[in-house]
Amino acid sequence: MKDRISLKLLRPFFLVIHHIKVMFRNLKLHWKIQILFLIPAFIGYFAAIILFDYSLNLYDQRLYQDSASILSLSTQNIENEMHNLFNITTQLSTDTTLQNHIIQLERAATEYEQYTCRQQLMNQIYTSLNTRKYILSVTYISPSLRVDTVGSDTTVLLEKQAEELYDTAFSNNGKASWINDSTTFLVCPIRKTKNLDLRPLGAIVIRINVNKLVDFTMNIEKTADDFFICKNKNELIYRYDDSYNVSPDLFEITENYSVKKINGANTFIVQHSSKYSDWTYYYAIGYDTIFSPFHRMKALVFFLFSGLYILLTGISIRFSNSISQPLKRLAEQMNSVQNINFEISNISFGPITRKDEIGQLQRSYRFMVKKIEELIQKNYKNQILLQDTRYRVLQSQINPHFMYNTLDSVYWMAINVHQNSIATIVFSLGRLLRENMKKDALTLIPLRQELIILGYYLNIQQIRFAEHLQFKMVISDDAQSCDVPRMILQPLVENSINYGAEQISDICIIELSACLKQDRCYLEIRDNGIGVENDLLEKLKSGEKKPTGHGIGISNIEQRLQYIYGDDYCFSIQNAAVRGTVVSISFPAICRYSDKEAEKCISY
């Protein structure tokens, strides 16, 4: 009951919406564009005032992102340097020469030998690390907790901390560790690597000066901003600008950014944690200084939007005309194309100067019309090709039943009189004629079946030329089930015989090879004849040279390949390097039948 009452109350509302929708649908495109252009602008005029306040909050987020990027870039050099020092120290701990010095030191019998080995050891450690000015000292702690130190500042003695530092070095699964106490240390264990002994050989302790590390890695210029580094988020260990009085609540920031009072002014603070230590980096930006121009700009928004809305009204009128007029002309062209006969008419259009979507639409439409015309012309040519092929086949179909019966009679007569050559010729000729009289010249058949058809033709030619003709085949097993166009090999082999066995006095050798490579079928027919005219295929296609003979020739084969495979085929006829002709064909490999199924497809 309540649902019915609700529907009755909402019915007038839906009727109004429907009426407005119908009115808008029937408007001219010119008015539709202006309405769609001006109404959102009018709504945006009032929405912008509300959204502008909201944008202040979004600007905080944007400010954080930019500040975080600045902080990340500023501290990346420090992080990289700490990581590089970590890697160098780790490599130094596994250095064979360093470990040999330690082992020699352990084996030294006299104090002089111990002194010499210790000097060599500390010289190698110092030489590896002395280029980094922020390193105050480098200490080697032996397994017996003996301490040897080199560096620019050796005033800090580590004998009291030796055991703690040594234990810390071996407590991190053999990896180097950062220690931030009153001083910053990098401790790295040394284990014997020879023969994977892994016996502790001591530890390296590197003492760092944080101020020099920052100066070494960063180029900080004097600005209104400030840069802090804190340890454990509660102890300040570096500050760029000492004029700031950092309050303790600075370190109580739980978010990645916050606004705090520093020196009586609002300051935007961004924090970033180190990957390699317990340091936290802080970047401070003057909040009030950033937003004062932004607040002044807010007062101008009302006046700017008023002027812009008036300007947009004029622009929308011109803009709608620039869109509706070309579309109107395009619609007129579409109406005119309806009466065009694509088979006999060449369509032409005027130039297009627009580069926008409407110009693209016009170009796409014209391309579509041209493509339709080309497809119709191509289909028309293909139909002519098919009819021509069928006509050539029909030319030889002179009462086929009478011909088959006659050949069959001749075959049995030859068998009766033991004339095997004549019987073979008659039998092969009958099979060959049956294949030639197939109706569909564009049918794909397995290569195995095509080779059988070729064999009928070769039986006749072998008897005709006897030892003067030799035919060789190299056919891969996987290629025999690949589909090929019907009657594609026989015309090419016939061409090789015409330019070979009939033209030369030597033995004519014809080689046929077929294989599959990368999902493509490759056929090649090679002979040692007199060769062919250069660019024969191109001259046949251009009409410069007329085909010879009355059968399905080279030009017809190329046309059938194009019809079946489009542009995804290759057909070339070239003279061999020494003598003869090489015919190469490649096209996509299609294997619809297994070997057994391919044998069943063979028709006798």
C-alpha positions in Angstrom: 0.0 0.0 0.0 2.8 2.4 0.9 4.6 1.5 -2.3 1.6 2.5 -4.4 1.3 5.8 -2.6 5.0 6.5 -3.2 4.6 5.7 -6.9 1.6 8.1 -7.2 3.6 10.9 -5.5 6.6 10.3 -7.7 4.6 10.0 -11.0 4.5 13.8 -11.7 8.2 14.0 -11.1 8.9 11.2 -13.6 6.5 12.8 -16.1 8.4 16.1 -16.0 11.7 14.4 -16.4 10.4 12.4 -19.4 8.9 15.6 -21.0 12.3 17.4 -20.6 14.1 14.4 -22.1 11.8 14.4 -25.1 12.2 18.1 -25.6 16.0 17.9 -25.4 16.1 15.0 -27.8 14.2 16.9 -30.4 16.3 20.1 -30.2 18.8 21.0 -32.9 22.4 20.0 -32.2 23.3 23.7 -32.1 21.0 24.2 -29.0 22.0 21.0 -27.4 25.6 21.9 -27.4 24.9 25.4 -25.9 22.7 23.9 -23.2 25.2 21.2 -22.3 28.0 23.8 -22.4 26.3 26.7 -20.4 24.3 24.8 -17.7 27.4 23.0 -16.3 29.3 26.3 -16.4 26.5 27.9 -14.5 26.4 25.1 -12.0 30.2 25.2 -11.8 30.1 28.9 -11.0 28.4 28.2 -7.7 30.1 24.9 -7.0 33.5 26.4 -7.5 33.0 28.8 -4.5 32.2 25.8 -2.3 34.8 23.6 -3.8 37.5 26.3 -3.4 37.3 26.0 0.4 37.4 22.3 0.1 40.5 22.6 -2.1 42.4 24.1 0.8 42.2 20.8 2.6 43.2 19.0 -0.6 46.1 21.4 -1.0 47.5 20.2 2.4 47.7 16.7 0.9 49.3 18.0 -2.2 51.8 20.0 -0.1 52.6 16.8 1.8 53.2 14.9 -1.4 55.5 17.6 -2.8 57.3 18.0 0.5 57.6 14.2 0.9 59.1 14.1 -2.6 61.6 16.9 -1.7 62.5 15.1 1.5 62.8 11.8 -0.2 65.1 13.3 -2.9 67.1 15.2 -0.2 67.7 12.2 1.9 68.2 9.7 -0.9 71.9 10.7 -1.1 72.3 10.0 2.6 70.5 6.7 2.3 72.6 5.7 -0.8 75.8 6.6 1.0 74.8 4.6 4.1 73.9 1.7 1.8 77.2 2.0 -0.1 79.2 2.1 3.1 77.2 -0.9 4.3 78.2 -2.8 1.1 81.8 -1.7 1.1 82.2 -2.8 4.8 80.6 -6.2 4.0 82.9 -6.7 1.0 85.9 -5.7 3.1 85.0 -8.2 5.8 85.1 -11.0 3.3 88.2 -9.8 1.5 90.8 -12.6 1.2 93.8 -10.4 1.8 92.3 -8.9 4.9 91.5 -12.3 6.3 95.0 -13.5 5.6 96.4 -10.5 7.6 94.2 -11.5 10.5 95.2 -15.2 10.3 98.9 -14.1 10.1 98.3 -11.9 13.1 96.9 -14.9 15.1 99.9 -17.0 14.1 102.5 -14.4 14.8 105.1 -15.7 17.3 106.9 -12.5 18.2 105.7 -9.0 19.1 107.4 -7.6 16.1 105.5 -10.0 13.7 102.2 -9.1 15.5 103.0 -5.4 15.1 103.8 -5.8 11.4 100.6 -7.8 10.7 98.5 -5.4 12.7 99.9 -2.4 10.7 99.2 -4.2 7.4 95.7 -5.0 8.6 94.9 -1.5 9.7 96.5 0.1 6.6 94.2 -2.0 4.3 91.1 -1.1 6.3 92.1 2.6 6.4 92.9 2.7 2.7 89.5 1.2 1.8 87.6 3.8 3.8 89.7 7.0 4.1 88.0 8.7 1.1 84.9 9.3 3.1 85.5 12.4 5.2 82.6 11.8 7.5 84.3 8.6 8.9 86.0 9.7 12.2 87.7 6.4 12.9 87.8 2.7 12.0 88.4 0.1 14.7 89.3 -3.6 14.5 88.2 -5.7 17.5 89.9 -9.1 17.6 88.2 -12.2 19.1 90.3 -11.6 22.2 88.7 -8.0 22.4 91.9 -6.3 21.5 91.1 -2.8 20.0 93.1 -1.2 17.2 91.9 2.2 15.8 92.9 4.4 12.8 91.3 7.6 11.5 91.1 11.3 11.7 89.7 11.2 15.3 90.9 8.5 17.5 90.2 10.3 20.8 87.2 8.2 21.5 88.4 5.0 23.1 86.2 1.9 22.6 87.9 -0.5 25.0 85.0 -0.3 27.4 82.5 -0.9 24.6 84.5 -3.5 22.8 82.7 -6.5 24.2 79.2 -5.0 23.6 80.1 -3.9 20.0 81.7 -7.3 19.3 78.5 -9.1 20.5 76.3 -6.7 18.5 78.3 -7.4 15.3 77.6 -11.2 15.5 74.0 -10.8 16.6 72.5 -10.0 13.2 73.0 -13.3 11.4 76.4 -12.2 10.0 75.2 -8.9 8.6 76.5 -5.4 9.3 74.5 -3.3 11.8 74.0 0.3 12.5 74.2 1.5 16.2 73.0 4.9 17.2 74.0 5.6 20.8 75.8 8.7 21.9 77.8 8.1 18.6 76.8 6.5 15.3 78.6 3.3 14.6 78.5 0.7 11.7 79.6 -2.7 13.1 80.4 -5.6 10.7 81.5 -9.2 11.7 84.4 -10.9 10.1 84.1 -14.6 9.6 86.6 -16.9 7.9 85.3 -17.6 4.4 88.0 -20.0 3.2 86.6 -23.5 3.0 83.4 -22.1 4.5 85.0 -22.3 7.9 82.9 -19.3 9.2 85.0 -19.0 12.3 84.9 -15.5 13.9 88.0 -13.5 13.0 86.9 -10.2 14.7 84.8 -7.2 13.9 85.1 -3.8 12.1 83.6 -0.7 13.9 83.2 2.5 11.9 82.5 5.7 13.8 80.4 8.3 11.8 80.1 12.1 12.1 76.5 12.8 11.2 77.1 16.5 10.4 79.9 15.6 8.0 77.8 12.8 6.5 75.0 15.3 5.7 77.5 17.8 4.3 79.2 15.1 2.3 76.0 13.8 0.6 73.7 16.9 0.5 74.0 20.4 -0.9 71.7 22.3 1.5 71.5 26.0 0.8 70.2 28.6 3.2 66.4 28.9 2.8 63.4 29.6 5.0 62.9 25.8 5.5 64.7 23.6 8.0 66.0 20.0 8.0 66.2 17.7 11.1 67.5 14.3 11.8 66.3 12.5 14.9 67.2 9.2 16.5 64.5 6.9 17.7 62.0 9.8 17.0 62.9 11.5 20.3 66.5 12.7 20.2 67.7 15.4 17.8 71.1 14.5 16.3 71.2 17.0 13.4 69.6 20.3 12.7 70.4 22.5 9.7 69.1 25.8 11.1 70.1 26.4 14.7 67.8 29.5 14.9 64.7 27.2 15.4 63.7 26.4 18.9 62.5 22.8 18.4 59.8 22.0 20.9 59.5 18.4 22.3 56.1 17.9 20.7 57.8 17.9 17.3 58.8 14.3 17.9 55.2 13.3 18.9 54.1 13.4 15.3 52.3 10.1 14.5 51.2 10.9 11.0 53.6 11.4 8.0 52.9 15.1 8.1 51.4 17.7 10.5 51.2 21.4 11.3 53.2 22.5 14.4 54.1 25.9 16.0 57.8 26.6 15.6 59.0 30.1 16.7 55.4 31.3 17.0 54.5 30.5 13.3 52.6 27.6 11.8 55.0 25.2 10.2 54.3 22.2 8.0 56.3 19.2 9.1 57.0 16.1 6.9 58.8 13.1 8.3 60.5 10.2 6.5 62.1 7.1 8.2 65.4 5.7 7.2 65.7 2.2 5.7 69.1 1.4 7.2 69.0 2.9 10.7 66.6 4.2 13.4 66.9 7.7 12.0 63.9 9.9 11.1 64.2 12.8 8.7 62.1 15.9 9.2 61.5 18.7 6.7 59.9 22.0 7.9 58.1 24.5 5.6 56.5 27.8 6.5 52.7 27.2 6.3 51.5 30.8 6.5 53.9 32.0 3.9 52.7 29.4 1.4 49.0 30.0 1.9 48.8 33.8 2.1 48.8 34.3 -1.7 46.3 31.5 -1.9 43.9 33.2 0.5 44.1 36.5 -1.5 43.3 34.6 -4.6 40.1 33.4 -3.1 38.7 36.9 -3.1 39.2 37.2 -6.9 37.4 34.0 -7.7 33.9 35.5 -7.6 34.8 38.3 -10.1 36.8 36.1 -12.4 34.0 33.5 -12.6 31.4 36.2 -13.4 33.5 37.5 -16.3 34.3 34.0 -17.5 30.7 33.0 -17.6 29.8 35.9 -19.9 32.8 35.0 -22.1 31.9 31.3 -22.2 28.4 32.2 -23.4 29.8 33.8 -26.5 32.4 31.0 -27.0 29.7 28.3 -26.7 27.7 29.9 -29.6 30.8 29.9 -31.8 31.9 26.5 -30.6 28.5 24.9 -31.3 28.5 26.2 -34.8 32.0 24.8 -35.4 30.8 21.3 -34.5 27.3 21.2 -35.9 28.1 22.6 -39.4 30.8 19.9 -40.3 28.5 17.2 -38.9 25.7 18.5 -41.1 28.0 18.4 -44.2 29.1 14.9 -43.2 25.4 13.8 -43.0 24.8 15.2 -46.5 27.8 13.2 -47.8 26.4 10.0 -46.2 23.1 10.6 -47.9 24.9 11.1 -51.3 26.9 7.8 -50.9 23.6 5.8 -50.7 23.2 6.0 -54.5 26.8 5.2 -55.5 27.5 2.0 -57.4 30.8 0.9 -55.9 31.7 -1.5 -58.7 31.8 1.1 -61.4 32.3 4.4 -59.6 35.5 5.9 -58.1 34.5 8.0 -55.1 36.4 11.3 -54.4 36.1 13.8 -51.6 37.4 17.2 -51.0 40.4 18.0 -48.7 40.0 17.8 -44.9 41.8 20.6 -42.9 40.4 19.9 -39.4 42.8 18.0 -37.0 40.2 17.4 -34.2 37.9 14.5 -33.6 35.4 15.8 -36.2 38.2 15.8 -38.8 39.2 12.3 -37.6 35.5 11.2 -38.0 35.5 12.6 -41.5 38.7 10.9 -42.4 37.5 7.6 -40.8 34.3 7.8 -42.8 36.1 8.5 -46.0 38.6 5.7 -45.3 35.6 3.4 -44.5 34.0 4.2 -47.9 37.3 3.7 -49.7 37.9 0.5 -47.9 34.4 -0.8 -48.8 35.1 0.2 -52.4 38.4 -1.7 -52.3 36.9 -4.8 -50.8 34.1 -4.8 -53.3 36.6 -4.4 -56.1 38.8 -7.1 -54.6 35.9 -9.5 -54.2 34.9 -8.7 -57.8 38.4 -9.6 -59.0 38.5 -12.8 -56.9 35.2 -13.9 -58.4 36.7 -13.3 -61.8 39.8 -15.3 -60.8 37.6 -18.2 -59.5 35.5 -18.1 -62.7 38.6 -18.0 -64.8 40.1 -21.0 -63.0 36.8 -22.9 -63.4 36.6 -21.9 -67.1 40.2 -23.2 -67.7 39.3 -26.5 -66.1 36.0 -26.7 -68.0 38.0 -26.3 -71.2 39.5 -29.7 -70.7 36.3 -31.4 -69.7 35.3 -32.8 -73.0 32.8 -35.5 -72.2 34.7 -36.6 -69.0 32.9 -39.9 -68.6 33.7 -40.9 -72.2 37.3 -39.8 -71.6 37.6 -41.9 -68.3 36.0 -44.9 -69.9 38.4 -44.6 -72.9 41.5 -44.3 -70.6 40.3 -47.2 -68.5 40.0 -49.3 -71.7 43.4 -48.3 -72.9 44.8 -49.1 -69.4 43.5 -52.7 -69.4 44.6 -53.2 -73.0 48.1 -52.1 -72.0 48.1 -54.5 -69.0 46.9 -57.4 -71.2 49.8 -56.9 -73.6 52.3 -56.3 -70.8 53.0 -52.6 -71.7 53.6 -51.4 -68.2 54.9 -48.0 -69.2 51.8 -47.2 -71.2 49.6 -48.5 -68.4 51.4 -46.3 -65.9 51.0 -43.2 -68.2 47.3 -43.9 -68.8 46.6 -44.6 -65.0 48.5 -41.4 -63.9 46.8 -39.3 -66.6 43.4 -40.4 -65.5 44.1 -39.6 -61.8 45.6 -36.2 -62.8 42.6 -35.3 -64.9 40.3 -36.1 -62.1 42.2 -33.7 -59.7 42.3 -31.0 -62.4 38.5 -31.2 -62.8 37.8 -30.5 -59.2 35.3 -27.6 -59.0 36.8 -25.5 -56.2 40.4 -24.4 -57.1 40.7 -22.6 -53.8 40.4 -25.7 -51.6 43.1 -26.4 -49.0 44.3 -30.0 -48.9 47.0 -31.8 -46.9 50.5 -31.6 -48.4 50.5 -35.4 -48.4 47.6 -35.4 -50.8 49.2 -32.7 -53.0 52.3 -34.8 -53.3 50.3 -37.8 -54.5 48.7 -35.6 -57.2 52.2 -34.4 -58.1 53.3 -38.1 -58.3 50.8 -38.8 -61.0 52.3 -36.0 -63.1 55.8 -37.2 -62.4 55.0 -40.7 -63.4 54.2 -39.5 -66.9 57.3 -37.2 -67.1 59.6 -39.9 -65.8 58.5 -42.3 -68.6 58.7 -39.5 -71.1 62.3 -38.3 -70.2 63.6 -41.6 -68.7 67.0 -41.1 -67.2 67.2 -37.5 -68.5 65.0 -36.4 -65.5 65.7 -36.9 -61.8 63.3 -35.7 -59.1 64.2 -35.5 -55.4 62.0 -34.7 -52.4 63.0 -33.7 -48.9 59.7 -33.4 -46.9 59.7 -33.1 -43.1 57.1 -35.3 -41.3 55.3 -32.4 -39.7 54.9 -30.6 -43.0 53.0 -33.5 -44.7 49.9 -32.8 -42.7 50.0 -29.0 -43.4 47.3 -27.7 -45.6 48.3 -26.2 -49.0 46.2 -24.9 -52.0 45.1 -27.6 -54.4 47.3 -28.0 -57.5 50.0 -25.6 -56.4 53.1 -27.9 -56.9 52.3 -29.5 -60.3 52.3 -26.2 -62.4 55.7 -25.2 -60.7 57.3 -28.6 -61.4 56.0 -28.4 -65.0 57.6 -25.0 -65.3 60.9 -26.5 -64.1 60.6 -29.3 -66.7 59.9 -26.8 -69.5 63.0 -24.7 -68.6 65.1 -27.8 -67.7 64.6 -31.2 -69.2 63.3 -29.7 -72.5 66.0 -27.0 -72.8 69.3 -28.6 -71.6 71.2 -31.7 -72.8 72.4 -32.7 -69.3 70.3 -34.6 -66.7 67.6 -32.3 -65.4 67.5 -32.4 -61.6 64.5 -31.1 -59.8 64.5 -30.8 -56.0 61.4 -30.3 -53.9 61.7 -29.5 -50.1 59.0 -28.7 -47.5 59.3 -27.9 -43.8 57.6 -26.1 -40.9 59.3 -23.2 -39.1 57.8 -20.9 -36.5 54.2 -21.8 -37.5 54.8 -21.2 -41.2 55.1 -23.7 -44.1 58.0 -23.3 -46.5 58.0 -24.9 -50.0 61.0 -24.7 -52.4 61.4 -26.1 -55.9 64.9 -25.9 -57.4 66.1 -27.0 -60.8 69.3 -26.8 -62.8 67.7 -25.6 -66.0 68.4 -22.5 -68.1 66.7 -20.1 -65.5 63.9 -17.6 -66.0 63.7 -14.0 -67.0 64.5 -11.6 -64.2 61.5 -10.3 -62.2 59.2 -12.7 -64.0 56.5 -12.7 -61.3 56.4 -8.9 -61.3 56.1 -8.7 -65.0 53.3 -11.2 -65.1 51.4 -9.2 -62.4 51.9 -5.9 -64.2 50.9 -7.4 -67.6 54.3 -6.6 -69.1 54.7 -10.3 -70.0 51.9 -12.6 -71.0 51.7 -16.1 -69.5 52.4 -19.0 -71.7 50.5 -22.3 -72.0 46.8 -23.0 -71.4 46.8 -24.4 -67.9 46.8 -22.9 -64.4 50.1 -20.9 -64.5 52.3 -19.0 -62.2 50.2 -15.8 -62.2 47.1 -17.8 -61.2 49.0 -19.5 -58.3 50.1 -16.1 -57.0 46.5 -14.8 -57.2 45.2 -17.8 -55.4 47.8 -17.4 -52.6 46.7 -13.8 -52.2 43.0 -14.7 -52.1 43.6 -17.4 -49.4 46.2 -15.8 -47.2 45.8 -12.1 -47.9 49.2 -10.4 -47.5 50.5 -13.1 -45.2 52.4 -15.1 -47.8 55.6 -15.0 -49.8 56.0 -16.1 -53.4 59.3 -15.6 -55.3 60.9 -16.9 -58.5 64.6 -16.2 -58.8 67.6 -17.6 -60.8 69.9 -19.9 -58.8 73.4 -18.7 -57.9 75.1 -21.1 -60.5 72.4 -22.2 -62.9 68.7 -22.9 -62.7 65.6 -21.6 -61.0 64.5 -21.4 -57.4 60.8 -21.0 -56.5 60.1 -20.2 -52.9 56.7 -20.1 -51.2 55.8 -19.5 -47.5 52.4 -19.1 -45.8 50.9 -19.7 -42.4 50.9 -23.4 -41.3 47.4 -24.8 -41.0 47.2 -28.5 -39.9 43.5 -29.5 -39.7 44.2 -33.3 -39.8 46.4 -35.8 -38.2 48.6 -38.0 -40.4 45.9 -40.8 -40.4 43.1 -38.3 -41.1 45.2 -36.7 -43.9 45.5 -40.1 -45.6 41.7 -40.5 -45.5 41.3 -37.1 -47.2 43.1 -38.4 -50.3 40.7 -39.0 -53.2 41.4 -41.7 -55.8 
